[in-house]
């Protein structure tokens, strides 16, 4: 018996687990050397979209990964649709490194918008992609309340951390 799958005195399974996991991949697909700038590497983003509490996968949800340019314009890096398992193919994203920066940790921040019919839109802002690392996100969609007009969005802002200073 797996004693770690229960977490309370009533021996009921955990109803919800929220984790943004980063796992080092053994093999990260790379662009051909002649097409990759010297100061650019890549990181991978894996996204799964499910109903609230992860009960069921959400099929045909639109996942858009983008950055905001200095003029306020959105630059899209990937736009995919979830399959029947609620997942999109792994997304390979560029990670830029300033050649003058000698810090050990560097990353590029991105934003993600997930839209699905009959669900509130979910925005994830300022998540980090590290070179050679696969970052996994599980997005929980909440169904729109019947009869509600206008669908409000859920926005999650990833807060800064001490390593953000090493990236400037």
N, CA, C and O of each residue as an XYZ file, in Angstrom:
672
protein
N       0.837     -1.176      0.000
C       0.000      0.000      0.000
C       0.881      1.238      0.000
O       1.902      1.286      0.687
N       0.484      2.230     -0.770
C       1.229      3.480     -0.851
C       0.750      4.406      0.260
O      -0.345      4.964      0.178
N       1.569      4.571      1.301
C       1.165      5.359      2.453
C       1.286      6.865      2.202
O       0.747      7.658      2.975
N       1.981      7.272      1.140
C       2.202      8.684      0.906
C       1.113      9.327      0.063
O       1.123     10.545     -0.115
N       0.178      8.552     -0.457
C      -0.833      9.175     -1.293
C      -1.967      9.771     -0.462
O      -2.800     10.495     -1.005
N      -2.022      9.486      0.844
C      -3.033     10.053      1.723
C      -2.373     11.088      2.624
O      -1.253     10.896      3.095
N      -3.084     12.187      2.855
C      -2.440     13.256      3.596
C      -3.250     13.781      4.774
O      -2.873     14.803      5.346
N      -4.317     13.150      5.154
C      -5.082     13.683      6.266
C      -5.546     12.563      7.189
O      -5.374     11.385      6.878
N      -6.121     12.923      8.297
C      -6.477     11.925      9.306
C      -7.622     11.015      8.890
O      -7.855      9.989      9.529
N      -8.336     11.370      7.838
C      -9.444     10.536      7.370
C      -9.019      9.584      6.256
O      -9.852      8.883      5.681
N      -7.728      9.561      5.956
C      -7.178      8.719      4.890
C      -7.858      8.962      3.549
O      -8.134      8.027      2.798
N      -8.123     10.231      3.262
C      -8.703     10.611      1.979
C      -7.568     11.074      1.068
O      -6.609     11.683      1.543
N      -7.662     10.798     -0.223
C      -6.614     11.262     -1.138
C      -6.598     12.781     -1.213
O      -7.608     13.443     -0.974
N      -5.431     13.318     -1.551
C      -5.298     14.757     -1.710
C      -6.209     15.211     -2.852
O      -6.171     14.617     -3.930
N      -7.033     16.256     -2.644
C      -7.911     16.684     -3.724
C      -7.202     17.505     -4.791
O      -7.684     17.585     -5.921
N      -6.062     18.122     -4.457
C      -5.442     19.024     -5.406
C      -3.964     19.183     -5.080
O      -3.589     19.321     -3.916
N      -3.151     19.164     -6.084
C      -1.728     19.405     -5.902
C      -1.303     20.403     -6.957
O      -1.512     20.180     -8.150
N      -0.717     21.486     -6.530
C      -0.232     22.500     -7.474
C       1.282     22.522     -7.422
O       1.876     22.830     -6.389
N       1.894     22.196     -8.532
C       3.350     22.196     -8.606
C       3.768     22.757     -9.945
O       3.193     22.417    -10.979
N       4.736     23.587     -9.926
C       5.425     23.990    -11.145
C       6.780     23.338    -11.045
O       7.667     23.821    -10.340
N       6.935     22.245    -11.751
C       8.138     21.445    -11.613
C       9.122     21.782    -12.717
O       8.747     22.069    -13.854
N      10.365     21.737    -12.353
C      11.425     21.875    -13.334
C      12.275     20.614    -13.248
O      12.781     20.273    -12.179
N      12.426     19.939    -14.350
C      13.221     18.724    -14.369
C      14.239     18.841    -15.493
O      13.896     19.214    -16.615
N      15.463     18.528    -15.195
C      16.511     18.602    -16.208
C      16.283     17.470    -17.205
O      16.150     16.312    -16.808
N      16.239     17.789    -18.468
C      16.038     16.769    -19.486
C      17.384     16.201    -19.891
O      18.396     16.901    -19.878
N      17.389     14.927    -20.252
C      18.624     14.304    -20.700
C      18.968     14.755    -22.109
O      20.132     14.996    -22.431
N      17.951     14.864    -22.939
C      18.181     15.297    -24.305
C      17.181     16.386    -24.638
O      15.978     16.127    -24.673
N      17.646     17.584    -24.881
C      16.793     18.678    -25.285
C      17.021     18.916    -26.759
O      18.158     19.118    -27.186
N      15.944     18.897    -27.554
C      16.144     19.150    -28.977
C      16.772     20.516    -29.191
O      16.353     21.498    -28.579
N      17.756     20.581    -30.040
C      18.466     21.830    -30.312
C      18.290     22.199    -31.782
O      18.140     21.335    -32.647
N      18.312     23.496    -32.038
C      18.313     23.956    -33.416
C      19.661     23.615    -34.035
O      20.653     23.501    -33.314
N      19.720     23.453    -35.339
C      21.017     23.220    -35.979
C      21.971     24.356    -35.632
O      21.549     25.509    -35.547
N      23.276     24.043    -35.426
C      24.236     25.059    -34.994
C      24.291     26.289    -35.885
O      24.519     27.396    -35.398
N      24.084     26.108    -37.190
C      24.175     27.260    -38.085
C      22.983     28.200    -37.941
O      23.062     29.338    -38.405
N      21.879     27.776    -37.317
C      20.706     28.622    -37.164
C      20.570     29.195    -35.756
O      19.692     30.027    -35.530
N      21.396     28.787    -34.810
C      21.306     29.244    -33.434
C      22.353     30.305    -33.170
O      23.546     30.037    -33.316
N      21.931     31.529    -32.777
C      22.930     32.553    -32.445
C      23.803     32.097    -31.283
O      23.382     31.268    -30.476
N      25.030     32.641    -31.196
C      25.974     32.238    -30.150
C      25.446     32.482    -28.748
O      25.698     31.679    -27.851
N      24.714     33.583    -28.537
C      24.250     33.929    -27.196
C      22.843     33.400    -26.910
O      22.204     33.852    -25.960
N      22.355     32.468    -27.698
C      21.019     31.929    -27.506
C      21.065     30.421    -27.316
O      21.691     29.701    -28.093
N      20.393     29.957    -26.273
C      20.202     28.530    -26.056
C      18.707     28.282    -26.036
O      17.923     29.198    -26.283
N      18.305     27.053    -25.744
C      16.873     26.769    -25.718
C      16.497     26.046    -24.432
O      17.308     25.345    -23.825
N      15.254     26.236    -24.041
C      14.637     25.525    -22.935
C      13.310     24.977    -23.435
O      12.814     25.401    -24.479
N      12.739     24.049    -22.705
C      11.521     23.386    -23.151
C      10.394     23.659    -22.172
O      10.605     23.692    -20.960
N       9.181     23.856    -22.712
C       7.987     24.065    -21.911
C       6.994     22.958    -22.228
O       6.671     22.725    -23.393
N       6.506     22.271    -21.192
C       5.468     21.246    -21.343
C       4.227     21.754    -20.617
O       4.306     22.162    -19.458
N       3.078     21.729    -21.296
C       1.839     22.265    -20.727
C       0.745     21.209    -20.795
O       0.534     20.575    -21.829
N       0.053     21.032    -19.667
C      -1.134     20.186    -19.600
C      -2.299     21.029    -19.116
O      -2.145     21.816    -18.182
N      -3.471     20.877    -19.739
C      -4.643     21.681    -19.386
C      -5.745     20.742    -18.929
O      -6.124     19.814    -19.644
N      -6.258     20.995    -17.719
C      -7.255     20.117    -17.117
C      -8.382     20.941    -16.516
O      -8.260     22.157    -16.367
N      -9.485     20.273    -16.171
C     -10.565     20.965    -15.479
C     -10.119     21.238    -14.059
O      -9.093     20.723    -13.615
N     -10.874     22.036    -13.351
C     -10.531     22.364    -11.972
C     -10.278     21.083    -11.195
O     -10.993     20.093    -11.348
N      -9.264     21.120    -10.375
C      -8.808     19.988     -9.569
C      -8.272     18.837    -10.411
O      -8.088     17.737     -9.891
N      -8.021     19.057    -11.676
C      -7.395     18.044    -12.521
C      -8.253     16.838    -12.819
O      -7.727     15.770    -13.131
N      -9.579     16.985    -12.728
C     -10.473     15.840    -12.913
C     -10.414     15.262    -14.328
O     -10.321     14.046    -14.499
N     -10.468     16.125    -15.337
C     -10.487     15.671    -16.728
C      -9.609     16.565    -17.587
O      -9.460     17.750    -17.289
N      -9.024     16.018    -18.649
C      -8.256     16.872    -19.563
C      -9.200     17.767    -20.357
O     -10.343     17.395    -20.624
N      -8.720     18.939    -20.729
C      -9.501     19.857    -21.555
C      -8.958     19.778    -22.975
O      -7.818     20.160    -23.240
N      -9.781     19.281    -23.874
C      -9.397     19.121    -25.271
C      -9.694     20.414    -26.035
O     -10.634     21.132    -25.695
N      -8.907     20.708    -27.052
C      -9.073     21.863    -27.938
C      -8.916     23.214    -27.235
O      -9.495     24.209    -27.670
N      -8.144     23.253    -26.162
C      -7.818     24.534    -25.526
C      -6.656     25.153    -26.298
O      -5.739     24.449    -26.722
N      -6.699     26.450    -26.472
C      -5.645     27.163    -27.175
C      -4.593     27.631    -26.164
O      -4.922     28.310    -25.191
N      -3.329     27.268    -26.398
C      -2.219     27.667    -25.534
C      -1.307     28.571    -26.348
O      -0.742     28.152    -27.358
N      -1.169     29.821    -25.898
C      -0.344     30.798    -26.604
C       0.778     31.255    -25.672
O       0.511     31.751    -24.577
N       2.026     31.091    -26.099
C       3.196     31.545    -25.340
C       3.737     32.775    -26.048
O       3.989     32.757    -27.253
N       3.913     33.858    -25.269
C       4.312     35.120    -25.877
C       5.170     35.938    -24.917
O       5.272     35.639    -23.727
N       5.785     36.982    -25.478
C       6.531     37.976    -24.692
C       5.987     39.341    -25.060
O       5.474     39.541    -26.161
N       6.103     40.286    -24.126
C       5.706     41.663    -24.383
C       6.959     42.440    -24.788
O       7.932     42.491    -24.036
N       6.934     43.036    -25.960
C       8.065     43.820    -26.445
C       8.058     45.196    -25.783
O       7.085     45.570    -25.128
N       9.127     45.934    -25.953
C       9.265     47.243    -25.302
C       8.132     48.195    -25.660
O       7.742     49.006    -24.820
N       7.596     48.132    -26.855
C       6.501     49.014    -27.265
C       5.137     48.544    -26.783
O       4.126     49.172    -27.098
N       5.087     47.444    -26.018
C       3.818     46.925    -25.524
C       3.166     45.908    -26.446
O       2.094     45.389    -26.134
N       3.794     45.618    -27.567
C       3.253     44.665    -28.533
C       3.588     43.229    -28.107
O       4.670     42.966    -27.581
N       2.645     42.301    -28.342
C       2.883     40.892    -28.019
C       3.615     40.220    -29.172
O       3.244     40.380    -30.335
N       4.665     39.464    -28.835
C       5.362     38.650    -29.827
C       5.112     37.199    -29.472
O       5.573     36.720    -28.436
N       4.376     36.490    -30.335
C       4.008     35.108    -30.070
C       5.145     34.170    -30.449
O       5.737     34.302    -31.520
N       5.447     33.220    -29.565
C       6.491     32.236    -29.818
C       5.918     30.867    -30.139
O       6.549     30.073    -30.836
N       4.727     30.590    -29.635
C       4.110     29.290    -29.909
C       2.617     29.406    -29.692
O       2.164     30.075    -28.764
N       1.855     28.751    -30.555
C       0.412     28.669    -30.377
C       0.011     27.256    -30.762
O       0.160     26.836    -31.909
N      -0.508     26.526    -29.765
C      -0.878     25.130    -29.972
C      -2.269     24.877    -29.417
O      -2.812     25.689    -28.668
N      -2.836     23.739    -29.795
C      -4.138     23.311    -29.301
C      -3.949     21.978    -28.582
O      -3.229     21.102    -29.060
N      -4.599     21.836    -27.435
C      -4.452     20.603    -26.661
C      -5.115     19.425    -27.364
O      -6.094     19.583    -28.094
N      -4.560     18.246    -27.125
C      -5.121     17.017    -27.683
C      -6.123     16.418    -26.689
O      -6.499     17.073    -25.718
N      -6.548     15.190    -26.927
C      -7.556     14.556    -26.062
C      -7.039     14.283    -24.649
O      -7.831     14.068    -23.731
N      -5.711     14.290    -24.470
C      -5.157     14.099    -23.124
C      -4.907     15.431    -22.417
O      -4.381     15.453    -21.304
N      -5.285     16.550    -23.064
C      -5.129     17.866    -22.462
C      -3.726     18.431    -22.568
O      -3.396     19.391    -21.872
N      -2.898     17.861    -23.421
C      -1.505     18.305    -23.525
C      -1.207     18.859    -24.905
O      -1.852     18.508    -25.893
N      -0.212     19.734    -24.946
C       0.303     20.231    -26.219
C       1.692     19.626    -26.405
O       2.320     19.226    -25.425
N       2.180     19.550    -27.635
C       3.552     19.072    -27.825
C       4.521     19.990    -27.078
O       4.253     21.180    -26.912
N       5.638     19.438    -26.632
C       6.640     20.252    -25.939
C       7.019     21.447    -26.812
O       7.172     21.327    -28.028
N       7.164     22.600    -26.162
C       7.454     23.850    -26.861
C       8.908     24.224    -26.588
O       9.313     24.374    -25.435
N       9.678     24.371    -27.642
C      11.082     24.757    -27.546
C      11.159     26.283    -27.626
O      10.714     26.879    -28.606
N      11.731     26.918    -26.584
C      11.775     28.378    -26.507
C      13.212     28.869    -26.393
O      14.033     28.240    -25.725
N      13.522     29.993    -27.043
C      14.879     30.538    -26.943
C      15.133     31.155    -25.572
O      14.251     31.776    -24.979
N      16.353     30.969    -25.086
C      16.814     31.588    -23.841
C      18.034     32.415    -24.204
O      19.072     31.879    -24.594
N      17.897     33.727    -24.071
C      18.977     34.633    -24.462
C      19.913     34.894    -23.284
O      19.473     35.034    -22.143
N      21.194     34.955    -23.577
C      22.201     35.264    -22.563
C      23.004     36.470    -23.034
O      23.494     36.512    -24.163
N      23.125     37.439    -22.151
C      23.935     38.616    -22.433
C      25.405     38.184    -22.366
O      25.842     37.677    -21.332
N      26.175     38.372    -23.438
C      27.573     37.931    -23.436
C      28.405     38.597    -22.344
O      29.426     38.046    -21.932
N      27.989     39.775    -21.865
C      28.727     40.475    -20.818
C      28.335     40.008    -19.421
O      29.005     40.343    -18.445
N      27.257     39.239    -19.320
C      26.774     38.772    -18.020
C      27.547     37.518    -17.623
O      27.611     36.556    -18.388
N      28.130     37.531    -16.432
C      28.913     36.389    -15.965
C      28.183     35.575    -14.905
O      28.783     34.708    -14.271
N      26.893     35.845    -14.704
C      26.139     35.134    -13.666
C      25.965     33.666    -14.037
O      25.977     33.294    -15.210
N      25.805     32.852    -13.012
C      25.656     31.416    -13.210
C      24.273     31.060    -13.745
O      24.136     30.135    -14.546
N      23.242     31.791    -13.304
C      21.863     31.480    -13.688
C      21.338     32.543    -14.642
O      21.428     33.738    -14.361
N      20.809     32.119    -15.732
C      20.168     33.047    -16.644
C      18.936     32.370    -17.220
O      18.849     31.143    -17.273
N      17.992     33.184    -17.648
C      16.708     32.689    -18.116
C      16.058     33.767    -18.956
O      16.540     34.898    -19.024
N      14.962     33.407    -19.593
C      14.127     34.366    -20.306
C      12.712     34.203    -19.781
O      12.240     33.081    -19.602
N      12.026     35.327    -19.531
C      10.654     35.260    -19.029
C       9.672     35.291    -20.192
O       9.887     35.969    -21.197
N       8.605     34.547    -20.029
C       7.535     34.457    -21.020
C       6.194     34.579    -20.313
O       6.112     34.522    -19.086
N       5.145     34.749    -21.111
C       3.770     34.752    -20.626
C       3.008     33.678    -21.383
O       3.385     33.298    -22.492
N       1.928     33.191    -20.772
C       1.114     32.154    -21.420
C      -0.354     32.485    -21.218
O      -0.767     32.881    -20.129
N      -1.137     32.322    -22.275
C      -2.583     32.508    -22.221
C      -3.241     31.204    -22.668
O      -2.916     30.669    -23.728
N      -4.171     30.694    -21.851
C      -4.884     29.460    -22.182
C      -6.365     29.800    -22.293
O      -6.968     30.312    -21.350
N      -6.942     29.508    -23.461
C      -8.342     29.820    -23.728
C      -9.046     28.537    -24.143
O      -8.562     27.809    -25.010
N     -10.191     28.262    -23.524
C     -11.008     27.098    -23.893
C     -12.469     27.498    -23.812
O     -12.872     28.272    -22.943
N     -13.254     26.958    -24.730
C     -14.680     27.269    -24.751
C     -15.337     26.775    -23.465
O     -15.086     25.653    -23.025
N     -16.171     27.607    -22.870
C     -16.911     27.328    -21.632
C     -16.034     27.293    -20.382
O     -16.445     26.758    -19.353
N     -14.825     27.862    -20.466
C     -13.928     27.971    -19.311
C     -13.412     29.401    -19.224
O     -13.320     30.103    -20.231
N     -13.079     29.822    -18.011
C     -12.451     31.125    -17.842
C     -11.047     31.078    -18.437
O     -10.356     30.065    -18.329
N     -10.632     32.164    -19.057
C      -9.282     32.272    -19.612
C      -8.276     32.327    -18.470
O      -8.522     32.967    -17.447
N      -7.136     31.649    -18.650
C      -6.074     31.645    -17.651
C      -4.831     32.300    -18.255
O      -4.394     31.935    -19.347
N      -4.268     33.267    -17.533
C      -3.022     33.923    -17.923
C      -1.962     33.601    -16.888
O      -2.202     33.718    -15.686
N      -0.792     33.195    -17.351
C       0.357     32.979    -16.470
C       1.427     33.955    -16.948
O       1.894     33.871    -18.083
N       1.811     34.882    -16.071
C       2.741     35.943    -16.454
C       4.094     35.769    -15.783
O       4.180     35.382    -14.618
N       5.135     36.058    -16.527
C       6.513     36.094    -16.034
C       7.065     34.746    -15.583
O       7.836     34.690    -14.625
N       6.686     33.664    -16.252
C       7.335     32.401    -15.903
C       8.677     32.336    -16.614
O       8.866     32.935    -17.672
N       9.595     31.606    -16.023
C      10.970     31.577    -16.496
C      11.282     30.281    -17.246
O      10.847     29.194    -16.865
N      12.041     30.437    -18.310
C      12.548     29.294    -19.059
C      14.069     29.344    -18.956
O      14.696     30.348    -19.293
N      14.649     28.241    -18.483
C      16.096     28.128    -18.305
C      16.671     27.271    -19.427
O      15.980     26.387    -19.934
N      17.911     27.509    -19.824
C      18.512     26.727    -20.902
C      18.723     25.272    -20.492
O      19.208     24.985    -19.398
N      18.351     24.363    -21.387
C      18.558     22.940    -21.148
C      17.643     22.341    -20.099
O      17.878     21.215    -19.662
N      16.597     23.062    -19.675
C      15.684     22.598    -18.629
C      14.281     22.476    -19.207
O      13.852     23.313    -20.001
N      13.576     21.435    -18.807
C      12.174     21.270    -19.198
C      11.299     21.747    -18.040
O      11.365     21.199    -16.940
N      10.485     22.763    -18.291
C       9.586     23.327    -17.295
C       8.179     22.816    -17.567
O       7.681     22.933    -18.686
N       7.533     22.247    -16.544
C       6.189     21.683    -16.691
C       5.158     22.565    -16.007
O       5.348     22.987    -14.866
N       4.065     22.842    -16.708
C       2.946     23.585    -16.129
C       1.670     22.788    -16.303
O       1.368     22.288    -17.387
N       0.927     22.682    -15.211
C      -0.405     22.091    -15.234
C      -1.380     23.238    -15.020
O      -1.377     23.863    -13.960
N      -2.202     23.517    -16.002
C      -3.147     24.628    -15.931
C      -4.519     24.052    -15.620
O      -5.022     23.197    -16.348
N      -5.125     24.526    -14.530
C      -6.454     24.088    -14.130
C      -7.479     25.119    -14.584
O      -7.464     26.262    -14.128
N      -8.364     24.712    -15.480
C      -9.402     25.600    -16.011
C     -10.653     25.487    -15.139
O     -10.997     24.405    -14.663
N     -11.323     26.615    -14.939
C     -12.561     26.636    -14.164
C     -13.702     26.900    -15.126
O     -13.653     27.860    -15.895
N     -14.753     26.043    -15.096
C     -15.890     26.242    -16.009
C     -16.605     27.569    -15.738
O     -16.697     28.016    -14.595
N     -17.103     28.184    -16.801
C     -17.853     29.429    -16.693
C     -19.186     29.128    -16.022
O     -19.828     28.121    -16.322
N     -19.595     29.998    -15.120
C     -20.865     29.850    -14.417
C     -22.007     30.061    -15.407
O     -21.980     31.008    -16.193
N     -23.013     29.182    -15.374
C     -24.147     29.272    -16.294
C     -24.846     30.617    -16.149
O     -25.116     31.071    -15.037
N     -25.136     31.246    -17.275
C     -25.854     32.507    -17.284
C     -24.990     33.727    -17.059
O     -25.502     34.846    -17.103
N     -23.716     33.561    -16.822
C     -22.825     34.703    -16.587
C     -22.465     35.337    -17.919
O     -22.140     34.642    -18.882
N     -22.524     36.653    -17.966
C     -22.142     37.352    -19.193
C     -20.733     37.896    -19.031
O     -20.371     38.422    -17.978
N     -19.968     37.764    -20.057
C     -18.570     38.195    -19.987
C     -17.774     37.255    -19.108
O     -18.123     37.031    -17.949
N     -16.726     36.719    -19.646
C     -15.936     35.751    -18.900
C     -14.704     36.423    -18.314
O     -13.798     36.797    -19.058
N     -14.651     36.586    -16.990
C     -13.443     37.170    -16.405
C     -12.262     36.219    -16.573
O     -12.426     35.012    -16.747
N     -11.086     36.797    -16.515
C      -9.879     36.000    -16.674
C      -9.244     35.747    -15.318
O      -9.406     36.537    -14.388
N      -8.527     34.647    -15.212
C      -7.694     34.377    -14.051
C      -6.272     34.707    -14.467
O      -5.809     34.265    -15.518
N      -5.583     35.479    -13.647
C      -4.209     35.845    -13.959
C      -3.312     35.453    -12.795
O      -3.570     35.812    -11.646
N      -2.260     34.714    -13.108
C      -1.273     34.293    -12.121
C       0.049     34.940    -12.499
O       0.568     34.724    -13.594
N       0.588     35.734    -11.588
C       1.860     36.402    -11.841
C       2.939     35.695    -11.033
O       2.860     35.619     -9.807
N       3.934     35.184    -11.722
C       5.040     34.515    -11.044
C       5.899     35.617    -10.417
O       6.414     36.478    -11.129
N       6.054     35.595     -9.092
C       6.816     36.676     -8.438
C       8.308     36.565     -8.741
O       8.814     35.505     -9.110
N       8.990     37.692     -8.574
C      10.431     37.682     -8.791
C      11.114     36.931     -7.654
O      10.540     36.734     -6.583
N      12.341     36.520     -7.912
C      13.124     35.795     -6.916
C      14.531     36.406     -6.878
O      14.875     37.217     -7.738
N      15.335     36.024     -5.898
C      16.694     36.589     -5.815
C      17.535     36.359     -7.080
O      18.405     37.172     -7.393
N      17.286     35.265     -7.809
C      18.111     35.040     -8.998
C      17.741     35.976    -10.133
O      18.482     36.079    -11.111
N      16.586     36.672    -10.023
C      16.235     37.641    -11.062
C      17.288     38.726    -11.170
O      17.535     39.231    -12.265
N      17.916     39.098    -10.063
C      18.954     40.121    -10.092
C      20.185     39.660    -10.850
O      20.933     40.478    -11.386
N      20.396     38.357    -10.894
C      21.555     37.839    -11.627
C      21.310     37.862    -13.128
O      22.238     37.668    -13.913
N      20.060     38.099    -13.533
C      19.721     38.077    -14.951
C      19.705     39.486    -15.538
O      19.291     39.661    -16.684
N      20.137     40.478    -14.796
C      20.104     41.858    -15.296
C      21.477     42.378    -15.535
O      21.640     43.523    -15.956
